[in-house]
Amino acid sequence: MRCKRLLPALIALPLVVAGVLTVVSGVGFCQAQTEAQAETRQARINPDETPDYCHRQYEKCIEDCDKDPLNKTRYDLEACYSSCWSTYSGCGT
């Protein structure tokens, strides 16, 4: 039993150390975003994904969940709704 509890700690320890080393060895805590970085980020955003578009896609997804005959239980329906929300939350970003 003790080995099972120790294993996650052994896996997490290098990740924590790596994170601390990254923060400590970094140049300051906050770096200003350059204009090129801002343009690159803007280029990755789909211009078609407006807030209205994302909302329509979300509503359509919810309707599809309601119509799907495979969503027989509440659990299935909530899983489908969760998928819709996940997609909606990433839309336009």
N, CA, C and O atoms as CSV, one atom per row, in Angstrom:
chain,resi,resn,atom,element,x,y,z
A,1,MET,N,N,0.825,-1.198,0.000
A,1,MET,CA,C,0.000,0.000,0.000
A,1,MET,C,C,0.864,1.254,0.000
A,1,MET,O,O,0.549,2.236,-0.673
A,2,ARG,N,N,1.947,1.214,0.755
A,2,ARG,CA,C,2.804,2.377,0.847
A,2,ARG,C,C,3.468,2.689,-0.497
A,2,ARG,O,O,3.671,3.859,-0.822
A,3,CYS,N,N,3.804,1.674,-1.270
A,3,CYS,CA,C,4.425,1.871,-2.577
A,3,CYS,C,C,3.479,2.588,-3.528
A,3,CYS,O,O,3.913,3.405,-4.340
A,4,LYS,N,N,2.199,2.288,-3.433
A,4,LYS,CA,C,1.234,2.935,-4.314
A,4,LYS,C,C,1.137,4.420,-4.028
A,4,LYS,O,O,0.945,5.213,-4.950
A,5,ARG,N,N,1.264,4.807,-2.787
A,5,ARG,CA,C,1.203,6.229,-2.448
A,5,ARG,C,C,2.505,6.944,-2.787
A,5,ARG,O,O,2.495,8.132,-3.107
A,6,LEU,N,N,3.593,6.247,-2.722
A,6,LEU,CA,C,4.897,6.841,-2.978
A,6,LEU,C,C,5.145,7.061,-4.460
A,6,LEU,O,O,5.811,8.025,-4.836
A,7,LEU,N,N,4.623,6.187,-5.307
A,7,LEU,CA,C,4.867,6.264,-6.738
A,7,LEU,C,C,4.405,7.592,-7.346
A,7,LEU,O,O,5.182,8.204,-8.078
A,8,PRO,N,N,3.164,8.078,-7.079
A,8,PRO,CA,C,2.781,9.377,-7.650
A,8,PRO,C,C,3.687,10.512,-7.178
A,8,PRO,O,O,3.968,11.444,-7.932
A,9,ALA,N,N,4.143,10.428,-5.921
A,9,ALA,CA,C,5.035,11.472,-5.412
A,9,ALA,C,C,6.369,11.450,-6.148
A,9,ALA,O,O,6.937,12.505,-6.430
A,10,LEU,N,N,6.871,10.265,-6.460
A,10,LEU,CA,C,8.134,10.159,-7.185
A,10,LEU,C,C,8.005,10.671,-8.614
A,10,LEU,O,O,8.957,11.214,-9.175
A,11,ILE,N,N,6.836,10.498,-9.190
A,11,ILE,CA,C,6.611,10.988,-10.549
A,11,ILE,C,C,6.456,12.504,-10.545
A,11,ILE,O,O,6.961,13.183,-11.439
A,12,ALA,N,N,5.761,13.036,-9.545
A,12,ALA,CA,C,5.481,14.469,-9.490
A,12,ALA,C,C,6.707,15.288,-9.093
A,12,ALA,O,O,6.840,16.434,-9.522
A,13,LEU,N,N,7.604,14.726,-8.284
A,13,LEU,CA,C,8.754,15.475,-7.793
A,13,LEU,C,C,9.618,16.068,-8.911
A,13,LEU,O,O,9.944,17.253,-8.838
A,14,PRO,N,N,10.003,15.310,-9.936
A,14,PRO,CA,C,10.807,15.921,-11.010
A,14,PRO,C,C,10.055,17.036,-11.739
A,14,PRO,O,O,10.664,18.006,-12.189
A,15,LEU,N,N,8.741,16.900,-11.854
A,15,LEU,CA,C,7.967,17.943,-12.525
A,15,LEU,C,C,7.976,19.237,-11.712
A,15,LEU,O,O,8.095,20.328,-12.269
A,16,VAL,N,N,7.851,19.104,-10.395
A,16,VAL,CA,C,7.877,20.282,-9.530
A,16,VAL,C,C,9.251,20.924,-9.568
A,16,VAL,O,O,9.362,22.145,-9.679
A,17,VAL,N,N,10.298,20.117,-9.476
A,17,VAL,CA,C,11.668,20.645,-9.518
A,17,VAL,C,C,11.921,21.342,-10.847
A,17,VAL,O,O,12.519,22.418,-10.877
A,18,ALA,N,N,11.475,20.743,-11.943
A,18,ALA,CA,C,11.673,21.360,-13.255
A,18,ALA,C,C,10.931,22.690,-13.335
A,18,ALA,O,O,11.445,23.651,-13.908
A,19,GLY,N,N,9.738,22.754,-12.770
A,19,GLY,CA,C,8.974,24.001,-12.778
A,19,GLY,C,C,9.652,25.077,-11.961
A,19,GLY,O,O,9.689,26.236,-12.373
A,20,VAL,N,N,10.193,24.712,-10.801
A,20,VAL,CA,C,10.888,25.673,-9.952
A,20,VAL,C,C,12.144,26.158,-10.640
A,20,VAL,O,O,12.435,27.354,-10.619
A,21,LEU,N,N,12.901,25.251,-11.252
A,21,LEU,CA,C,14.119,25.655,-11.945
A,21,LEU,C,C,13.804,26.588,-13.108
A,21,LEU,O,O,14.571,27.509,-13.388
A,22,THR,N,N,12.696,26.360,-13.780
A,22,THR,CA,C,12.327,27.225,-14.894
A,22,THR,C,C,12.025,28.635,-14.399
A,22,THR,O,O,12.464,29.613,-15.004
A,23,VAL,N,N,11.279,28.742,-13.304
A,23,VAL,CA,C,10.921,30.063,-12.767
A,23,VAL,C,C,12.162,30.771,-12.242
A,23,VAL,O,O,12.347,31.962,-12.492
A,24,VAL,N,N,13.015,30.050,-11.515
A,24,VAL,CA,C,14.196,30.660,-10.925
A,24,VAL,C,C,15.191,31.081,-11.989
A,24,VAL,O,O,15.799,32.145,-11.876
A,25,SER,N,N,15.369,30.264,-13.025
A,25,SER,CA,C,16.387,30.575,-14.013
A,25,SER,C,C,15.865,31.513,-15.108
A,25,SER,O,O,16.639,31.965,-15.951
A,26,GLY,N,N,14.579,31.804,-15.103
A,26,GLY,CA,C,14.003,32.692,-16.112
A,26,GLY,C,C,14.444,34.134,-15.909
A,26,GLY,O,O,14.929,34.501,-14.840
A,27,VAL,N,N,14.273,34.933,-16.930
A,27,VAL,CA,C,14.634,36.340,-16.846
A,27,VAL,C,C,13.409,37.103,-16.363
A,27,VAL,O,O,12.560,37.477,-17.172
A,28,GLY,N,N,13.306,37.331,-15.100
A,28,GLY,CA,C,12.160,38.048,-14.537
A,28,GLY,C,C,10.932,37.154,-14.476
A,28,GLY,O,O,10.925,36.041,-15.003
A,29,PHE,N,N,9.911,37.655,-13.833
A,29,PHE,CA,C,8.687,36.885,-13.689
A,29,PHE,C,C,7.729,37.108,-14.844
A,29,PHE,O,O,6.947,36.219,-15.182
A,30,CYS,N,N,7.780,38.259,-15.441
A,30,CYS,CA,C,6.823,38.579,-16.502
A,30,CYS,C,C,7.579,39.256,-17.637
A,30,CYS,O,O,8.291,40.239,-17.426
A,31,GLN,N,N,7.418,38.727,-18.822
A,31,GLN,CA,C,8.080,39.334,-19.962
A,31,GLN,C,C,7.028,39.962,-20.866
A,31,GLN,O,O,5.948,39.404,-21.059
A,32,ALA,N,N,7.347,41.099,-21.403
A,32,ALA,CA,C,6.423,41.768,-22.311
A,32,ALA,C,C,6.335,40.989,-23.620
A,32,ALA,O,O,7.330,40.454,-24.109
A,33,GLN,N,N,5.142,40.937,-24.171
A,33,GLN,CA,C,4.938,40.231,-25.430
A,33,GLN,C,C,5.414,41.125,-26.573
A,33,GLN,O,O,5.050,42.299,-26.648
A,34,THR,N,N,6.222,40.564,-27.452
A,34,THR,CA,C,6.702,41.348,-28.578
A,34,THR,C,C,5.600,41.452,-29.629
A,34,THR,O,O,4.624,40.703,-29.592
A,35,GLU,N,N,5.762,42.366,-30.545
A,35,GLU,CA,C,4.766,42.559,-31.602
A,35,GLU,C,C,4.672,41.322,-32.502
A,35,GLU,O,O,3.582,40.959,-32.945
A,36,ALA,N,N,5.802,40.683,-32.769
A,36,ALA,CA,C,5.810,39.485,-33.613
A,36,ALA,C,C,5.055,38.340,-32.938
A,36,ALA,O,O,4.337,37.592,-33.602
A,37,GLN,N,N,5.218,38.202,-31.615
A,37,GLN,CA,C,4.489,37.162,-30.882
A,37,GLN,C,C,2.987,37.430,-30.926
A,37,GLN,O,O,2.190,36.505,-31.076
A,38,ALA,N,N,2.613,38.682,-30.796
A,38,ALA,CA,C,1.194,39.034,-30.828
A,38,ALA,C,C,0.594,38.739,-32.202
A,38,ALA,O,O,-0.525,38.234,-32.298
A,39,GLU,N,N,1.340,39.053,-33.267
A,39,GLU,CA,C,0.848,38.779,-34.617
A,39,GLU,C,C,0.742,37.280,-34.873
A,39,GLU,O,O,-0.198,36.828,-35.525
A,40,THR,N,N,1.704,36.504,-34.360
A,40,THR,CA,C,1.667,35.056,-34.525
A,40,THR,C,C,0.453,34.476,-33.827
A,40,THR,O,O,-0.232,33.615,-34.378
A,41,ARG,N,N,0.183,34.941,-32.623
A,41,ARG,CA,C,-0.993,34.463,-31.881
A,41,ARG,C,C,-2.262,34.846,-32.612
A,41,ARG,O,O,-3.186,34.037,-32.703
A,42,GLN,N,N,-2.330,36.043,-33.128
A,42,GLN,CA,C,-3.516,36.504,-33.844
A,42,GLN,C,C,-3.730,35.683,-35.115
A,42,GLN,O,O,-4.871,35.426,-35.500
A,43,ALA,N,N,-2.650,35.271,-35.762
A,43,ALA,CA,C,-2.765,34.489,-36.989
A,43,ALA,C,C,-3.326,33.094,-36.717
A,43,ALA,O,O,-3.963,32.502,-37.588
A,44,ARG,N,N,-3.091,32.562,-35.508
A,44,ARG,CA,C,-3.601,31.230,-35.167
A,44,ARG,C,C,-5.103,31.244,-34.899
A,44,ARG,O,O,-5.758,30.210,-35.028
A,45,ILE,N,N,-5.654,32.384,-34.534
A,45,ILE,CA,C,-7.076,32.477,-34.227
A,45,ILE,C,C,-7.867,32.451,-35.526
A,45,ILE,O,O,-7.579,33.202,-36.458
A,46,ASN,N,N,-8.860,31.584,-35.577
A,46,ASN,CA,C,-9.706,31.487,-36.758
A,46,ASN,C,C,-10.608,32.725,-36.815
A,46,ASN,O,O,-11.404,32.939,-35.901
A,47,PRO,N,N,-10.503,33.536,-37.859
A,47,PRO,CA,C,-11.310,34.762,-37.918
A,47,PRO,C,C,-12.805,34.473,-38.035
A,47,PRO,O,O,-13.624,35.342,-37.738
A,48,ASP,N,N,-13.175,33.257,-38.467
A,48,ASP,CA,C,-14.589,32.910,-38.586
A,48,ASP,C,C,-15.222,32.608,-37.232
A,48,ASP,O,O,-16.448,32.604,-37.115
A,49,GLU,N,N,-14.421,32.358,-36.221
A,49,GLU,CA,C,-14.945,31.986,-34.909
A,49,GLU,C,C,-15.267,33.223,-34.081
A,49,GLU,O,O,-14.568,33.547,-33.121
A,50,THR,N,N,-16.335,33.904,-34.471
A,50,THR,CA,C,-16.822,35.052,-33.717
A,50,THR,C,C,-17.635,34.545,-32.536
A,50,THR,O,O,-18.008,33.371,-32.516
A,51,PRO,N,N,-17.922,35.391,-31.554
A,51,PRO,CA,C,-18.756,34.952,-30.432
A,51,PRO,C,C,-20.119,34.423,-30.881
A,51,PRO,O,O,-20.616,33.446,-30.320
A,52,ASP,N,N,-20.728,35.058,-31.886
A,52,ASP,CA,C,-22.021,34.575,-32.391
A,52,ASP,C,C,-21.887,33.195,-33.023
A,52,ASP,O,O,-22.727,32.322,-32.803
A,53,TYR,N,N,-20.836,33.000,-33.803
A,53,TYR,CA,C,-20.594,31.711,-34.446
A,53,TYR,C,C,-20.410,30.616,-33.389
A,53,TYR,O,O,-20.991,29.536,-33.495
A,54,CYS,N,N,-19.608,30.905,-32.385
A,54,CYS,CA,C,-19.346,29.919,-31.335
A,54,CYS,C,C,-20.631,29.567,-30.588
A,54,CYS,O,O,-20.872,28.402,-30.270
A,55,HIS,N,N,-21.448,30.572,-30.314
A,55,HIS,CA,C,-22.704,30.319,-29.601
A,55,HIS,C,C,-23.655,29.471,-30.451
A,55,HIS,O,O,-24.308,28.565,-29.933
A,56,ARG,N,N,-23.734,29.759,-31.743
A,56,ARG,CA,C,-24.592,28.952,-32.626
A,56,ARG,C,C,-24.114,27.498,-32.684
A,56,ARG,O,O,-24.921,26.569,-32.655
A,57,GLN,N,N,-22.791,27.314,-32.767
A,57,GLN,CA,C,-22.242,25.966,-32.802
A,57,GLN,C,C,-22.554,25.213,-31.500
A,57,GLN,O,O,-22.859,24.020,-31.519
A,58,TYR,N,N,-22.472,25.924,-30.384
A,58,TYR,CA,C,-22.768,25.318,-29.086
A,58,TYR,C,C,-24.238,24.905,-29.020
A,58,TYR,O,O,-24.554,23.789,-28.606
A,59,GLU,N,N,-25.132,25.800,-29.428
A,59,GLU,CA,C,-26.564,25.485,-29.412
A,59,GLU,C,C,-26.877,24.305,-30.325
A,59,GLU,O,O,-27.692,23.452,-29.975
A,60,LYS,N,N,-26.237,24.249,-31.491
A,60,LYS,CA,C,-26.449,23.128,-32.411
A,60,LYS,C,C,-25.961,21.829,-31.791
A,60,LYS,O,O,-26.604,20.789,-31.935
A,61,CYS,N,N,-24.852,21.881,-31.118
A,61,CYS,CA,C,-24.310,20.690,-30.460
A,61,CYS,C,C,-25.270,20.190,-29.378
A,61,CYS,O,O,-25.500,18.986,-29.268
A,62,ILE,N,N,-25.827,21.094,-28.586
A,62,ILE,CA,C,-26.788,20.715,-27.546
A,62,ILE,C,C,-28.021,20.072,-28.169
A,62,ILE,O,O,-28.524,19.065,-27.671
A,63,GLU,N,N,-28.503,20.657,-29.260
A,63,GLU,CA,C,-29.666,20.078,-29.955
A,63,GLU,C,C,-29.341,18.680,-30.480
A,63,GLU,O,O,-30.167,17.772,-30.389
A,64,ASP,N,N,-28.144,18.508,-31.025
A,64,ASP,CA,C,-27.741,17.188,-31.524
A,64,ASP,C,C,-27.674,16.171,-30.389
A,64,ASP,O,O,-28.029,15.007,-30.573
A,65,CYS,N,N,-27.226,16.604,-29.231
A,65,CYS,CA,C,-27.191,15.707,-28.070
A,65,CYS,C,C,-28.608,15.264,-27.699
A,65,CYS,O,O,-28.849,14.092,-27.409
A,66,ASP,N,N,-29.533,16.214,-27.712
A,66,ASP,CA,C,-30.919,15.902,-27.357
A,66,ASP,C,C,-31.566,14.956,-28.364
A,66,ASP,O,O,-32.397,14.128,-27.991
A,67,LYS,N,N,-31.197,15.072,-29.622
A,67,LYS,CA,C,-31.798,14.250,-30.676
A,67,LYS,C,C,-31.157,12.868,-30.815
A,67,LYS,O,O,-31.761,11.958,-31.384
A,68,ASP,N,N,-29.950,12.711,-30.305
A,68,ASP,CA,C,-29.215,11.460,-30.488
A,68,ASP,C,C,-29.885,10.315,-29.716
A,68,ASP,O,O,-30.005,10.388,-28.493
A,69,PRO,N,N,-30.319,9.264,-30.411
A,69,PRO,CA,C,-30.983,8.150,-29.727
A,69,PRO,C,C,-30.039,7.327,-28.842
A,69,PRO,O,O,-30.502,6.560,-27.999
A,70,LEU,N,N,-28.744,7.477,-29.024
A,70,LEU,CA,C,-27.790,6.741,-28.196
A,70,LEU,C,C,-27.637,7.340,-26.797
A,70,LEU,O,O,-27.129,6.686,-25.886
A,71,ASN,N,N,-28.077,8.585,-26.635
A,71,ASN,CA,C,-28.027,9.232,-25.318
A,71,ASN,C,C,-29.264,8.821,-24.523
A,71,ASN,O,O,-30.215,9.591,-24.387
A,72,LYS,N,N,-29.234,7.599,-24.004
A,72,LYS,CA,C,-30.406,7.048,-23.321
A,72,LYS,C,C,-30.452,7.423,-21.849
A,72,LYS,O,O,-31.530,7.616,-21.287
A,73,THR,N,N,-29.300,7.526,-21.231
A,73,THR,CA,C,-29.277,7.822,-19.796
A,73,THR,C,C,-28.875,9.274,-19.562
A,73,THR,O,O,-28.373,9.953,-20.457
A,74,ARG,N,N,-29.107,9.723,-18.348
A,74,ARG,CA,C,-28.719,11.086,-17.970
A,74,ARG,C,C,-27.195,11.235,-18.065
A,74,ARG,O,O,-26.684,12.288,-18.447
A,75,TYR,N,N,-26.488,10.169,-17.714
A,75,TYR,CA,C,-25.026,10.187,-17.778
A,75,TYR,C,C,-24.550,10.424,-19.212
A,75,TYR,O,O,-23.645,11.226,-19.444
A,76,ASP,N,N,-25.162,9.724,-20.174
A,76,ASP,CA,C,-24.797,9.888,-21.581
A,76,ASP,C,C,-25.066,11.314,-22.049
A,76,ASP,O,O,-24.257,11.914,-22.756
A,77,LEU,N,N,-26.201,11.836,-21.649
A,77,LEU,CA,C,-26.583,13.186,-22.061
A,77,LEU,C,C,-25.635,14.230,-21.458
A,77,LEU,O,O,-25.224,15.169,-22.140
A,78,GLU,N,N,-25.295,14.061,-20.191
A,78,GLU,CA,C,-24.375,15.005,-19.554
A,78,GLU,C,C,-22.978,14.923,-20.167
A,78,GLU,O,O,-22.287,15.937,-20.271
A,79,ALA,N,N,-22.564,13.739,-20.569
A,79,ALA,CA,C,-21.261,13.595,-21.225
A,79,ALA,C,C,-21.268,14.322,-22.569
A,79,ALA,O,O,-20.287,14.966,-22.943
A,80,CYS,N,N,-22.379,14.210,-23.284
A,80,CYS,CA,C,-22.491,14.905,-24.569
A,80,CYS,C,C,-22.479,16.420,-24.356
A,80,CYS,O,O,-21.795,17.149,-25.074
A,81,TYR,N,N,-23.246,16.889,-23.358
A,81,TYR,CA,C,-23.266,18.327,-23.049
A,81,TYR,C,C,-21.872,18.812,-22.663
A,81,TYR,O,O,-21.468,19.912,-23.039
A,82,SER,N,N,-21.145,17.998,-21.920
A,82,SER,CA,C,-19.798,18.362,-21.505
A,82,SER,C,C,-18.878,18.513,-22.713
A,82,SER,O,O,-18.029,19.403,-22.752
A,83,SER,N,N,-19.055,17.646,-23.683
A,83,SER,CA,C,-18.274,17.737,-24.912
A,83,SER,C,C,-18.585,19.043,-25.644
A,83,SER,O,O,-17.689,19.707,-26.164
A,84,CYS,N,N,-19.866,19.396,-25.674
A,84,CYS,CA,C,-20.262,20.659,-26.315
A,84,CYS,C,C,-19.615,21.846,-25.608
A,84,CYS,O,O,-19.090,22.757,-26.249
A,85,TRP,N,N,-19.659,21.821,-24.281
A,85,TRP,CA,C,-19.092,22.940,-23.517
A,85,TRP,C,C,-17.587,23.028,-23.726
A,85,TRP,O,O,-17.039,24.125,-23.832
A,86,SER,N,N,-16.924,21.895,-23.785
A,86,SER,CA,C,-15.484,21.879,-23.993
A,86,SER,C,C,-15.126,22.508,-25.340
A,86,SER,O,O,-14.180,23.290,-25.441
A,87,THR,N,N,-15.882,22.161,-26.353
A,87,THR,CA,C,-15.647,22.726,-27.673
A,87,THR,C,C,-15.940,24.222,-27.680
A,87,THR,O,O,-15.200,25.006,-28.273
A,88,TYR,N,N,-17.022,24.608,-27.018
A,88,TYR,CA,C,-17.414,26.021,-26.961
A,88,TYR,C,C,-16.366,26.857,-26.221
A,88,TYR,O,O,-16.055,27.979,-26.622
A,89,SER,N,N,-15.829,26.297,-25.141
A,89,SER,CA,C,-14.867,27.070,-24.353
A,89,SER,C,C,-13.573,27.321,-25.114
A,89,SER,O,O,-12.870,28.289,-24.825
A,90,GLY,N,N,-13.245,26.465,-26.085
A,90,GLY,CA,C,-12.034,26.672,-26.873
A,90,GLY,C,C,-12.277,27.409,-28.177
A,90,GLY,O,O,-11.337,27.728,-28.906
A,91,CYS,N,N,-13.539,27.677,-28.465
A,91,CYS,CA,C,-13.892,28.334,-29.723
A,91,CYS,C,C,-13.483,29.812,-29.682
A,91,CYS,O,O,-13.744,30.510,-28.703
A,92,GLY,N,N,-12.851,30.268,-30.741
A,92,GLY,CA,C,-12.470,31.673,-30.843
A,92,GLY,C,C,-11.202,32.032,-30.113
A,92,GLY,O,O,-10.875,33.212,-29.987
A,93,THR,N,N,-10.473,31.030,-29.623
A,93,THR,CA,C,-9.238,31.351,-28.896
A,93,THR,C,C,-8.027,30.907,-29.673
A,93,THR,O,O,-6.899,31.094,-29.217
